[in-house]
């Protein structure tokens, strides 16, 4: 069974057992369980149900495998002929989650 979920402003189409990298969930640790209630579509083929905007009573349960940081992104600013250069880095906090069950 497939489901399209919305979490932290992004949409994912998932099945049971999928592993996703999403923005970090606050105040969680590895092994915690997360309930994702914003389900936009559930089922496949002719059995698919679409919400407007959410499917009533549908939810997806996920387990957090780890909290980590993503690869470094280099932010480089330059203004030509002015002698102005800035180089900064940023690492986004991520949660790696595994989809345990799809209910609905």
Order of alpha helices (4+ residues) and beta strands (2+ residues): beta-beta-beta-beta-beta-beta-beta-beta-beta-beta
